[in-house]
Amino acid sequence: MNVRTMTKWAAAALLVGLVGLAAPQRADAFCGFYVGGGSADLFANATQAAMMREGNRTVMSIQNNYQGPTEDFAMVVPVPVVLQETDVKTLPQDLFDKMDRLTAPRLVEYWEQDPCASPPMYEDSPTAGGGGTRDDVDTGGVTVEAEFKVGEYEVVILSATESTGLETWLNDNQYNIPQNAAPFLDPYVQNGSKFFVAKVDPNEVTFENGQAVLSPLRFHYDTPEFKIPIRLGLINSGGRQDLIVYTLGQNQRYEVANYDNVIIPTNIEVVDDVRHDFATFYRRLFQETVNQNPNAVVTEYSWDASTCDPCPGPTLDAGDYLTLGADVLPGQPTWNWTITRLHARYEKTDIGADLVFREAPPIVGGRERYDASGNLETGSEPGTVNNFQGRYIIRHHWTGPVMCQDPTFGRWGGPPGEEGGPSISTNPSPNTEGGQEQTPGSLDDSQLEELVIDAIPELGVTPAPRERSDAACTVRGVHGAIPAGFAVVLGLFGLAVIRRRRD
């Protein structure tokens, strides 16, 4: 088999599905916590955070969906320094959708090409690899360090000498914070953190179905430690939480330093029914990965953010990098950004510390690449550049006639007969679209073993036995399909000839 030719053909995959977060329809997670003027329970829903890092500078962007009353509400996020107005800005809503679609696990579909057709020739290409500071006002150990307005947010930066004083300040200012908040606040008070309190005027916010649509918030600061605060978000946790973190580094992948890391199994061939309910399949896969790796953070994607293969949508461009924080970095770099998608799922009792990040070596996986023996790469392995994605495959083997002397099987691309190569389509990601509607033939009752054709050795998953098809079996030959009976006769004849010669 011509592996080089096969690899080039196989790079043109038909994307039929894209699903991101394998979470319940309401995933309660947040880097801080929401406080509100009403007494109804408040939830932070489907948190995504982007963390751009260069040197000691961190630019954090967070997007959250608020569920609660329409009275005044606010969010509280611990930060390492006092932020001024110039350090804070709002971002366009669709930027997180763009990152989600680019990095979410994807379902691809391939058709085996005519083994007798001459493949097109391709040129070789490189692998894609603030307002003024107020006079100090000390109330119960709390100091208002700065206050300003950004977009729909009225921001106050607080410092505190004791957690009970901070809790009192929030209550005195008519924020009905969750009960027993002081123990969650105390670790941040003790290490000298400041508190970013962003109050929102509901008259300036769009509500859809009773849920506020908030602009993502971005702020930056300088600190030797690269981390994201998550413990405070446990105050108003409704149970299991999911958090998606996109790290952006100059040719640099990141992983967590203080929890275990695991990489999602990839390049798994799945049954055809998965096309109708990819969300359920991925939920099964992700949950089994977490079950076998408790409290680990899962890497789902790491790739140059300006490229992809296959591409479910547009990649990030120079304007996106500037919006995410490159405008406050030395030289304002707008290239060589590696985006890594980290997915954390945890219960209220699982988390003892915030997520701390560290630099990690490049990895590859989830590509249509074959080794010298013609085997598709599986799992992840070290690489020279980051080319890793969660990718799951539906394949249609060639069933037409074989009308040549030297057929070349194993070349994959779009549907036969379509000009211009395969097309690409996507499904909404539950992470940004609020869940995927189930279609007839839902896989809710299916086990992971029933949905895969390939084994998943990382999880000890073996495909379930499948019923034998009643369709007539054929064997490929030079001038077309040969009936199976003739193939058996020829095989026995060949065996007899070999034995006769040995005799």
Secondary structure, 3 states (H helix, E strand, C coil): CCHHHHHHHHCCCEEEEECCCCCCCCCECCCCEEEECCCCCCEEEEEEEEEEEECCEEEEEEEEEEECCCCCEEEEEEECCCCCHHHEEECCCHHHHHHHHHHCCEEEEEEECCCCCCCCCCCCCCCCCCCCCCCCCEECCEEEEEEEEECCEEEEEEEECCHHHHHHHHHHCCCECCCCCHHHHHHHHHCCCEEEEEEECHHHCEEECCEEECCCEEEEEECCCCEECCHHHHHHCCCCEEEEEEEEEECCEEEECCCCEEECCCCEEECHHHHHCHHHHHHHHHHHHHHHCCCCEEEEEEEECCCCCCCCCCCCCHHHHHHHCHHHCCCCCCCCEEEEEEEEEECCCCCCCCEEEEEECCEEECCCCECCCCCECCCCEECCCCEEECEEEEEECCCCCCECCCCCCCCEECCCCCCCCCCCCCCCCHHHHCCCCCCCCCCCCCCHHHHECCCECCCCECCCCCCCCCCCCEEEECEEEEEHHHHHHHHHHHHHHHHHHHC
